Amino acid sequence: MIVTRKTFSSPAALLLLFAIVTGGGASTLAENTSSTEKAAINPTQGVSFHSNFATTPDRIWPGGDYWTNPMEDWRIRDGRLETVSPGPNRNVHVLTRALGTAYGRFETSIRIGLLQRGENGSAGFRVGVREEVIDDYRGNVFFGGGVDAGITVDGRLILAGAEFRIDYETDLEHILLELVGEPDDEDYTLTLTAFDLEADRSLGEISVDGIERVQLLGNIALVNNHNEGGSRFWFQEWKIYGPRVTVHPERAFGPILWSMYSLSDSRSDDDYVLKLQAQLPPLGDKDSKTVT
């Protein structure tokens, strides 16, 4: 069977495909593709997640902790995750972390830089990414909506539909974005802060209160161009903290994505030929040639 984008046109069918290919045991590339922290570090202490883009060889597949939408529009290059397309809504989900039901604080941060400036464009986060019908982390990566937060190429901080105009120009070459979710009675207050690392100064912050707890339940993702396309960014040093963050090492996907086999009895009445094939993501020249 040849699978194309047209073959799986419904949410249930796409989820079935993802469930099939992620249902097997975990696999690893020997040597230089060690994953991010797989141990369930207590999320109330220190960093629950820290990306390993800096130690990943140049390639299309960023690693087993991530799902990229679409895969062909992302790559690791020179120790950074970057998009190769200026199209809208290019996003990367972390599979092994999520926002759970616990009532507590969470933080996430990312370093970004502009690769290609267009008339429009933005970069940042999408949190609480959830598809309510399927309600599964695999369905969330395809169809989930969430709360957007980021910085635009025309100098605005955007957060949950609100915006803040930055009061001075920046080239957006080395920006640190930090998003904090703080419990406030039964709701949450979200605060997005931007720092220009080259100029060593804050670009400003924006806060939005009254965010319902259920809006912050689901996947955590990076986004290149939340709405309109036009620009490309790189991403590095993605960190996720806090007791609201849940840890799911069993959700890691790859480097063996799935396997296929064929059994033929066409040679004779007594002989059969079994052929096995392991499907891997696009790897790099410096990746290990051994899979365990």
C-alpha positions as CSV (number, residue, x, y, z in Angstrom):
1,M,0.0,0.0,0.0
2,I,1.3,3.5,-0.9
3,V,0.3,6.1,1.6
4,T,-0.2,9.6,0.4
5,R,-1.7,12.7,2.0
6,K,-4.9,12.0,0.0
7,T,-5.1,8.4,1.3
8,F,-5.7,9.6,4.9
9,S,-8.2,12.5,4.7
10,S,-10.0,12.2,8.0
11,P,-8.8,12.9,11.6
12,A,-9.5,9.3,12.6
13,A,-7.6,7.8,9.7
14,L,-4.5,10.0,10.3
15,L,-4.6,9.2,14.0
16,L,-4.8,5.5,13.2
17,L,-1.7,5.8,11.0
18,F,0.2,7.6,13.7
19,A,-1.0,5.0,16.3
20,I,0.2,2.1,14.1
21,V,3.7,3.6,13.5
22,T,4.2,4.6,17.1
23,G,2.9,1.3,18.6
24,G,6.2,-0.6,18.5
25,G,9.1,-0.6,20.9
26,A,11.5,2.2,21.2
27,S,14.6,2.2,19.0
28,T,17.7,4.3,19.1
29,L,20.6,5.3,16.8
30,A,23.9,4.2,18.2
31,E,26.4,6.9,19.1
32,N,25.6,10.5,18.2
33,T,21.8,10.9,18.5
34,S,21.3,10.7,22.2
35,S,17.7,12.0,23.0
36,T,16.8,14.7,25.4
37,E,16.2,13.9,29.0
38,K,14.3,10.6,29.0
39,A,14.3,10.2,32.7
40,A,11.2,11.5,34.4
41,I,12.9,14.4,36.1
42,N,10.6,15.9,38.9
43,P,9.0,18.8,37.0
44,T,8.8,20.9,40.1
45,Q,12.6,21.1,40.2
46,G,14.8,22.5,37.5
47,V,14.4,21.9,33.8
48,S,11.9,19.2,32.8
49,F,12.9,19.4,29.1
50,H,15.9,20.8,27.3
51,S,16.3,20.4,23.5
52,N,19.4,18.8,22.1
53,F,19.5,20.6,18.7
54,A,23.1,21.7,19.4
55,T,24.4,18.1,19.4
56,T,22.2,16.7,16.7
57,P,23.9,16.2,13.2
58,D,22.6,18.1,10.3
59,R,19.5,16.3,8.9
60,I,15.8,16.7,8.3
61,W,14.6,14.6,11.2
62,P,15.1,16.5,14.5
63,G,14.8,13.4,16.8
64,G,12.5,11.1,18.5
65,D,11.1,13.7,20.9
66,Y,9.5,15.8,18.1
67,W,6.8,15.8,15.5
68,T,7.3,18.3,12.7
69,N,4.5,19.7,10.5
70,P,5.3,19.0,7.8
71,M,8.6,17.1,8.1
72,E,10.0,18.2,4.8
73,D,9.8,21.9,5.9
74,W,12.1,21.5,8.9
75,R,15.8,20.6,9.4
76,I,18.6,20.6,11.8
77,R,21.5,22.8,10.6
78,D,24.6,24.0,12.4
79,G,23.1,23.0,15.8
80,R,19.8,24.8,15.3
81,L,16.3,23.8,14.3
82,E,15.1,25.8,11.3
83,T,12.3,25.9,8.9
84,V,13.1,25.9,5.1
85,S,9.6,27.2,4.1
86,P,8.2,30.7,4.8
87,G,4.7,29.2,4.7
88,P,2.1,29.8,7.5
89,N,1.6,27.6,10.5
90,R,4.8,25.5,10.3
91,N,5.1,23.9,13.8
92,V,7.0,21.4,15.9
93,H,5.5,19.5,18.8
94,V,7.4,18.0,21.6
95,L,6.0,14.5,22.0
96,T,7.5,13.6,25.4
97,R,6.2,16.6,27.3
98,A,2.7,18.0,27.7
99,L,0.6,20.3,29.8
100,G,-1.4,18.1,32.2
101,T,-4.3,18.7,34.6
102,A,-2.2,19.6,37.7
103,Y,-2.9,23.1,39.0
104,G,0.6,24.6,38.9
105,R,3.0,27.0,37.2
106,F,4.7,26.3,33.9
107,E,7.4,28.0,31.9
108,T,8.8,27.5,28.4
109,S,11.6,29.4,26.7
110,I,13.3,29.4,23.3
111,R,16.1,31.3,21.5
112,I,15.1,32.4,18.0
113,G,16.6,34.2,15.1
114,L,15.4,35.6,11.7
115,L,16.7,33.7,8.6
116,Q,14.4,35.3,6.0
117,R,12.4,38.5,6.5
118,G,9.1,38.7,4.7
119,E,6.3,41.3,4.8
120,N,4.6,39.1,7.4
121,G,5.7,36.4,9.8
122,S,6.2,35.5,13.5
123,A,7.8,32.9,15.7
124,G,7.1,31.5,19.1
125,F,4.9,29.0,20.9
126,R,1.5,27.3,20.8
127,V,0.5,25.8,24.2
128,G,-2.5,23.8,25.2
129,V,-2.7,22.3,21.7
130,R,-5.7,19.9,21.7
131,E,-8.1,18.3,19.4
132,E,-11.3,17.8,21.5
133,V,-12.9,15.0,19.4
134,I,-10.0,12.6,19.3
135,D,-8.4,14.0,22.5
136,D,-5.1,12.2,22.0
137,Y,-1.6,13.7,21.7
138,R,-1.2,12.1,18.2
139,G,-4.4,13.8,17.1
140,N,-3.3,17.0,18.6
141,V,-0.3,17.3,16.3
142,F,-2.5,17.2,13.2
143,F,-5.7,19.0,14.2
144,G,-5.2,20.7,17.6
145,G,-5.7,24.3,18.3
146,G,-4.1,26.2,21.1
147,V,-3.0,29.5,22.7
148,D,-0.5,31.3,20.5
149,A,2.4,33.4,21.8
150,G,5.3,35.0,19.9
151,I,7.0,37.9,18.2
152,T,6.3,39.3,14.8
153,V,8.6,40.7,12.1
154,D,6.9,44.1,12.3
155,G,7.7,44.4,16.0
156,R,4.7,43.1,18.0
157,L,4.5,40.6,20.9
158,I,1.3,38.5,20.4
159,L,-0.4,36.5,23.1
160,A,-3.8,34.8,23.2
161,G,-5.3,37.4,20.7
162,A,-3.7,40.4,22.5
163,E,-0.6,42.3,21.3
164,F,2.0,44.7,22.5
165,R,4.0,47.1,20.2
166,I,7.8,47.0,20.8
167,D,9.1,50.5,21.2
168,Y,12.3,50.2,19.3
169,E,13.6,48.4,16.2
170,T,15.3,45.0,16.5
171,D,16.8,42.9,13.7
172,L,15.4,39.8,15.5
173,E,18.7,37.9,15.0
174,H,19.1,36.7,18.6
175,I,15.9,36.8,20.6
176,L,15.0,35.0,23.8
177,L,11.3,34.4,24.3
178,E,9.9,33.3,27.7
179,L,6.3,32.3,28.3
180,V,5.1,31.8,31.9
181,G,1.7,30.4,33.0
182,E,0.8,31.4,36.6
183,P,-2.3,30.0,38.4
184,D,-4.7,32.8,39.4
185,D,-7.6,31.4,41.4
186,E,-9.3,28.9,39.0
187,D,-7.8,30.5,35.9
188,Y,-4.3,31.3,34.6
189,T,-2.4,34.4,33.8
190,L,0.0,34.1,30.8
191,T,3.0,36.4,30.5
192,L,5.3,36.6,27.4
193,T,8.6,38.3,27.7
194,A,11.1,39.0,24.9
195,F,14.9,39.8,25.3
196,D,17.3,41.0,22.6
197,L,20.4,39.0,23.4
198,E,22.7,41.0,21.2
199,A,21.6,44.4,22.6
200,D,21.3,42.9,26.1
201,R,18.0,44.5,26.8
202,S,14.3,43.6,27.3
203,L,12.0,44.2,24.3
204,G,9.0,44.2,26.6
205,E,6.3,41.9,27.9
206,I,2.6,41.2,27.6
207,S,0.2,39.5,30.0
208,V,-3.2,38.1,29.6
209,D,-5.3,36.9,32.5
210,G,-8.5,34.9,32.7
211,I,-7.2,32.0,30.6
212,E,-9.2,28.9,31.6
213,R,-7.3,25.9,32.9
214,V,-8.8,23.7,30.2
215,Q,-7.3,26.0,27.5
216,L,-3.8,25.0,28.8
217,L,-4.3,21.2,28.5
218,G,-2.5,19.4,25.7
219,N,0.6,19.6,23.5
220,I,3.4,22.2,23.6
221,A,4.7,23.4,20.2
222,L,7.0,25.8,18.5
223,V,5.5,27.8,15.6
224,N,7.0,29.5,12.6
225,N,4.4,32.0,11.3
226,H,1.4,31.6,13.5
227,N,-1.0,33.1,10.9
228,E,0.3,34.7,7.7
229,G,3.5,33.3,6.1
230,G,6.4,35.1,4.7
231,S,9.4,34.7,7.1
232,R,11.7,32.0,8.3
233,F,13.3,31.6,11.7
234,W,15.8,29.3,13.5
235,F,15.1,27.9,17.0
236,Q,17.6,26.7,19.7
237,E,17.7,25.8,23.4
238,W,14.0,25.0,23.9
239,K,13.3,24.6,27.7
240,I,10.2,23.6,29.5
241,Y,9.7,23.7,33.3
242,G,7.1,23.4,36.0
243,P,4.7,21.2,37.9
244,R,2.0,21.6,35.2
245,V,4.3,19.8,32.8
246,T,3.9,16.0,32.4
247,V,6.6,13.7,31.3
248,H,6.0,10.9,28.6
249,P,9.2,9.2,27.5
250,E,7.2,6.4,26.0
251,R,5.8,8.7,23.3
252,A,9.2,9.1,21.6
253,F,9.0,8.2,17.9
254,G,11.9,6.8,15.9
255,P,14.4,6.4,14.4
256,I,12.6,3.2,13.3
257,L,9.2,4.5,12.3
258,W,7.6,1.3,11.3
259,S,8.4,-2.0,9.5
260,M,7.0,-3.7,6.5
261,Y,7.2,-7.3,5.2
262,S,6.1,-9.4,2.3
263,L,5.8,-13.2,2.0
264,S,5.9,-14.9,-1.4
265,D,5.3,-18.5,-2.3
266,S,5.9,-18.0,-6.1
267,R,9.2,-19.8,-6.2
268,S,7.9,-23.3,-5.8
269,D,5.3,-25.3,-3.9
270,D,7.7,-25.7,-0.9
271,D,9.8,-22.5,-0.7
272,Y,8.7,-19.1,0.6
273,V,10.5,-15.8,0.5
274,L,10.2,-13.4,3.5
275,K,11.4,-9.9,3.0
276,L,11.6,-7.4,5.9
277,Q,12.1,-3.6,5.6
278,A,12.6,-1.0,8.4
279,Q,11.4,2.5,7.6
280,L,13.5,5.3,9.0
281,P,13.2,9.1,8.8
282,P,15.6,11.1,6.7
283,L,19.0,10.9,8.5
284,G,22.2,12.8,8.0
285,D,25.7,11.9,6.8
286,K,27.1,12.0,10.3
287,D,24.5,9.8,11.8
288,S,25.4,6.4,13.0
289,K,24.8,3.6,10.5
290,T,23.7,1.2,13.4
291,V,20.2,1.1,14.7
292,T,19.4,-0.9,17.9
